[in-house]
């Protein structure tokens, strides 16, 4: 037995699944997807085939000619319950294809079923999936590891008033009676965590030759306006990283409970509605998800132990896109924010230094529990360190060669080192790459962010005062964040800030979150109702985690945190519920 991914029962000695055909009926009343998955193997196999599942009701397994096949569904293992249940199918000699009939659990960890009240329109239910890191197994029985890429085609049988979207190429929609069947196909091989679907009352607007924005009808106009610059972004990214390989780059603006800022589902990026600031100031998240089209979706981490290869590279690529579109100062300001987030994450992991490493040992660790800014921002800094050492032109040459060499494959940190050695011999040792990959903390050769505007913000923080009206008028939302995040806690400036700049009313969720954290840490009570409102309305973990931590961290607000969570948790995604419960426990 050879298990190469600590988060999968996949046995590297068994045949790989190459293609999946899904036929699923979406049942909002039962909160299940039910149907069949037909798995085609890369080559004919025999003997045991181990698949990942979580809480799936397996109704039967048969060969492609209909012969029932023996299978065994193991109970989840006590020490690693997040892996789910191993499904072992015994393949008769020469088996090329099997069909698994199954239904998902109403608690499937990849799915969130929203009641109509939890949507913007209020009339129709909504369903969406979030499979990263290891939740695909809760909706499809397969080898749920990025090492085994699959192509797929799928039919979604949905209530007729709704659209069923997938992160794939649209084929057709057929309507009959009160149901509609949507056909989708994914011709490029993807890691299973990129399988994605959403079902709801959805409308769309074209915003470019390759891009369309989807959202609930009442949100679609503002979403189309906010993301109108997506084609400029695509062109800038192609200039930096080479041709875009996925045909379309559509965007789906999700309901507020979406747990992430964005998810880079290929051809259809999922985005939180907290990006709709009304001034296009938060579109760096779009740049991030777009950059994943190269780093992550094209070149994928082989397991969560090498997550930095997805996220560190993507933050680097995101800031290059931001620089190309909005200038170097903006990229540096965002890097400065990233550094603050990284330092906070390192502090949280003070007792678990193994989670401060880029190459993260994950045996016995739930990837949702280990999730932090470390692979993002420390990974970014490692790449910046290499870029500083060799210069931009040579680094860009490496980046192109790396993307070309590993496209459509899953790689480890060692594969990265091999490519680096081949393209830029000696630089790995020169920048002390070993310390970056396998050491805790941030090595001292990390380049600091450099920007005049950053210096100005720091001067303001150092002076311990609120900005004048003139200064405030020149502050971008990113600078506001840096200012608010930089103020020492507890701060005596809260009342003055609140009065002068009405920060409680900010439409920019990043600024609002920074303000609320400062206010909570400073015991500034007038901000608490707004914090409650945000926690009740938004399910994005980037805000839930620090806000709950801050509330729970002070004895005056600890009970409030518990009360708000009890009231709001039903509206959170299952992953977010679990993460917040852990913070409050
Ligand atoms: Zn990312």
Boltz pocket constraint, residues with backbone or C-beta under 6 A from the ligand:
constraints:
  - pocket:
      binder: B
      contacts: [[A, 262], [A, 288], [A, 292], [A, 310], [A, 311], [A, 314]]
      max_distance: 6.0
